[in-house]
Amino acid sequence: LEDLKTHQDNIKELANLAPDAYVLSNLSNTARGLVNQRLDNILATGTRSDAESLAADYGELLSALQLGRELSQVKLAHLSGAERMAAIQEIADTDVGNIQQLVAEPNLADAEWEARLLANVQELDSLALEDSNITPRLDELRGTIAKIYTDEASRILAEERYDVANDVVTRGERYAPGNASLQDTRQAIAEAKAEFEREIRVAGLKDDFKAQTDANKIAEANKIFDQLKVDLPADDPFITTEAPALLSRSYGALAQSRFNAKDYEAALKLADAGLALNPANNALASARREFAVEAYIREVGDKFNNAISLNVTDIRTKLGQIEGGNPSRYSAFRKESIDTLTQRINDLRTTDINAAASLAQTAGAIFPGTSLDQLKDQIKPEPWPNVAAANAAIASGELSKAAQIQQEAATGFSGHPDFLSFSETLAAKTREANDAYSSYLVAKNAAGEDYKALQQAEKLLNRVQSLWIDNPDYDAAATELNKLLAANKPAPRIIQREKSIEDVAAAATTTTAAGPGETAAPIEWKPIPSGRECEQRLAGYGKRAKAICFDLVNDGWRGPLMVVVPGGDQIQNNFAISKYEISVNDWSKYCALTGRCNPIKDKERQNDPITGISLQQAQEYVAWLSERTGKKYRLPTSSEWEYAASAGGKQPKKDFNCRVALGEKIIKGTGTVSIKSGKSNGWGLKNYIGNVQEWVLDGSSALVRGGAYTDAHSKCDISLQRPHSGSADDTTGFRIVLEDVVG
């Protein structure tokens, strides 16, 4: 203690700068042990005068180390009864007076002011454990202190100094942990900071977007636009009006550039993209008509010069746009096109009569009332011998077979009217089937594990298969869907009514001797299948009742309910872990069947987590469970526990049973709750945070993970861990791991 006192000023500075620092915690633990040892000696062989000397010599040091409770015990040593209560009241009055004097002239910038305030609050808090009448006074003072810090944090928040404001709240929580106004202020700071950062980000993105559109860099501008759509509401004027107008202008500039380079098709595509963003861009709409004339003259002219099969509707539409955009250009192009088609048809008559007939049919339909009509009537194709088989394949939905017929006929009949008609029909039927398959995939992915939704998706797939009955990919999809349906089919309730503790305990033992002194002996037990063993196929589905698995520990009695966790990251293999914390009910079965402990028969407590047992007793329980089921049960390792609790990031909204206080009134975390309360994570675990802290093994060391109902809500987290002695207490429980996952 004298060594620590030598560095008292440094310790005080450390306490003011970092009250939660690891090194300070170690120093406090060291001092606590030394003071308690000195106090034990004083109580055993010392005097009241010795206690007063210890308090006078080291009081300031203990205050700096936040050991108010230890200091108050030193001050009260060798006092009892009325004398002790009078001393408590005297110290409390002094502390209250000191606190009132300090808060009357607050100075949050003065570390010494904060240290004195904290020392008095902590001492008063320790005294309240002995005299409950102190609590209301302390509550009122804590509320006053919390207001000082929330007011200061709010003032700093108005200056947009978010981290500084948050630090003020943290400092305030040393005096009033769990205070609602401090928690609300912290939340307000977080929200304000997030909004400020969003505004800064949006402003920067807007500047970058405008720079990219000014440079006509559309790809980069579109990426930024997508980011802005995430940060801004859908009806924001920048999203609905300003950005589309800027993008449309860039598309127009690029379109004009491509048109000047005689890349008419690219110019038209860019113009269409720009008009899709901003239909009110009249300049671009006017330019688009000019682009379309040249692009379609080139496109349609190329088809007239080379194609055998022509899409009459498409070509007529494009000819109409050429005529509407430039009537004089259309007139010349029409005459040129008729001459080109006439020459091509006549040339084909000598080499491929089928192709000539096909081209004549479509050309005559495109330009009716011209010389092409005569060619259409004059030229007749040779018959295509497989036309009936081809059409029959399409009619029966055998599109793969029809495609094979098409491939075989392409060499000799590619220009035949029947072949071309068949090919168009096949293409349309193929598109219809593939579009229906795409709709099925959307429905299946949206269904996830919902059995009824998967059944609706199955109906869509049945239609797909009827459209294309010989598609092997569709058959494979049906096989995959059937597996999903089987895996997600609702199972009967797996939690049947169990026998009472008394019935099972009686059925598990028998009297084998007659006469006085006979004793109950356990009946030999051999593991029997439960019908709900933990299997590999259940991995990751623990949120669903059908995926909960268990072993039997006796006829009519289940062991703990388990879920299977899929392997990944550092965990190579699937394993099962108890869905809930081990309950009073689970423990009472063990007691009833072994006689090693007394079962708890209170029905109201059966779903409470078991507490008040030691780590050694918990390990004896899992050893018995392994022997009883013939499988390997054990406590989880720290990494297994964290992996299962994290569930790959699939976390519910935080509703765990940890301490929440409104002022000094505890409104949540007053005790344990049912193991079945709250929401499960993505793999089905419940209450892995809060309720009771859970034993895990880290090598030869025992830790507890997840926090307990006594921990502050803000600190409860998957990452929360601390060493544990393994002794029994009211805040520690456990869950178990099963290594033997079938299949």
Disulfide bonds with the S-S distance in Angstrom:
Cys534-Cys549 2.10
Cys591-Cys597 1.99
Cys658-Cys716 1.97
